[in-house]
Amino acid sequence: MTTFFGKLFVMFNLAASLIMATAAFGVWMNSIDWSNTPASGTTPAGKLTLKIAEIEDLKKSLGVAEPAYVQAQEDLSKAEDLRKDERLWYDAELKLPTADAKEPLREVRMDKGLPVLDAKKRPTLEPAQDGAGKELQPLPYYLADLARKRTRHAEVQKELKRYADEDTRLTNELVGDPERGTRGLRRWLVEERMKRLGILDELGITEGLRINTRVESELSLKRLESIDERIGQLVRYLKVKHNVDVPAKWR
């Protein structure tokens, strides 16, 4: 029994050895050459040789790119330093105007769709204009102007209301107020005109009567004169014929 197990383990050891040998041979056949052995025939160069060549190429490229990189770093540093001053300038230009700002707003001068730059490579600014061609003022200026106009508008509204009330009062005085039962100046004028026409009519009638009375008075006077003349004749007749002295005046 012991001999059987011994033989079994020996066979197992042999099989494992063959498997390991086969794997080792395969690894050896397909192994990577990490040495710096140059290429020879069909044998490729070692990995170290390729890496050395790649490093040499990178050194050559670095020799070309490094000056540009250094120059770019210097330009970036200068740009960052310039950016500090530029930021202060832009912050001063972009800050909101205060309530007491009096200077008009400015805008970037454009030429063919591009901003015009000054000697410091900053946008050239010029006074901004509104739709009417006037200088554009800061927002607080328009807010203050709007407040003034609103105050003036309220004053004008009160004044218009006062004029409207006065107009209503004068209209009521002119045409009358049915609610209060007043007649109004027009009605007074119509009534006075009617009275005047009535007076004129009465004056016409009175004048006619006065003329008739005058005519009748003149006729009566003429009649009296005729009577006086006739009485005078009778007095003279009695004096002559009958020697009767009669007074000449009877009235």
Secondary structure, 3 states (H helix, E strand, C coil): CHHHHHHHHHHHHHHHHHHHHHHHHHHHHCCCCCCCCCCECCECCCHHHHHHHHHHHHHHHHHHHHHHHHHHHHHHHHHHHHHHHHHHHHHHHHCCCCCCCCCCCEEECEECCEECECCCCCECEEECECCCCCECCCHHHHHHHHHHHHHHHHHHHHHHHHHHHHHHHHHHHHHCCCCCCCCHHHHHHHHHHHHHHHHHHHHHHHHHHHHHHHHHHHHHHHHHHHHHHHHHHHHHHHHHHCCCCCCCCCC
